Amino acid sequence: MCDRITRVNLPYHIAKKTKPHKDKELEDLIQAIFEEHKERYGYRRITIELRARGYKVNHKRVLRIMRQLGLQCLKFTNRSRRYNSYKGSVGKVAKNKINRRFMTPHPLQKLVTDIIEFKCLNDEKLYLSPIMDLYNQEIIAWKISNRPTLDIAIEPLKAALSVIKNNATYRTTLHSDQGWHYQHHKWVKTLKQHGIFQSMSRKGTCLDNAPMENFFGILKQEMYYGEKLLTYTELKQRMEDYIYYYNHDRIKQKLSGLSPVEYRKQDTQLSA
């Protein structure tokens, strides 16, 4: 007499546990992307990154998986404080030529700049002076110093001038606040010598320079807040590394899910 093999119908919840976890591969990749970008990416940018890697996935699914894994971007929980270089009337105040018209389809047509302060160990300070191209929010020049002297504004300006000279197709406008650096005769003279329009925010109106304020907020939240204080030299290196990351690797939804440098290169290829 032969043995009979009887098929047993397991309860649904038990049978389900025996199946391979269909989200395991996606979970591992989401975890890897989250850690690769040092916990700076929320579910929206992780969704963009997944799609760029060939995964067709909905942002709601990514959000659900991140919640299950306990992954939460906590970099944007503090308020940032900006450095104020205004010291009253030092020189001539320019008109607000940008007037919050921040969008431009032309590289190097509209630039913005400002100065920000960071605390370091041993009561030291670090000052960053970047220049941003509003075309793709790329930081095209910057200087880091332990003192907010005039050179912190002039040196990145000179670096930006060589980029403008070789690549700009439209006349450039450079926007800033009314800080004393930007009222100084050397700054004004340098702009005039190279045919660059000067533009200034109205006094006490930070929204007139919103793109740079936004960059400073991202910078502080993603690489400064929640971290231990560093020496000036250590923070300078970390900041230089972050600016490279911001330009080359950090994707933006407004740039079709590309980094500023990727967007510029793609646009250049399409225009060729």
Buried (B, 14 or more C-beta within 10 A) or exposed (E): EEEEEEEEEEEEEEEEEEEEEEEEEBBEBBBEBBEEBEBBBBBBBBBBBBBEEEBEBEBEBBBEBBEEBEBEBEBBEEEBEBBEBBEEEBBEBBEBBBEBEBEBEEBBBBBBBBBBBBEBEEEBBBBBBBBBBBBBBBBBBBBBBBEBEEBBBBBBBEBBBEBBEEEBEEEBBBBBBBBBBBBBEBBBEBBEEBEBBBBBBBEEEBEBBBBBBEBBBBBBBBBBBEEEEBEBEBBBEBBEEBBEBBBEEBBBEEBEBBBBBBBBEBBEEEEE
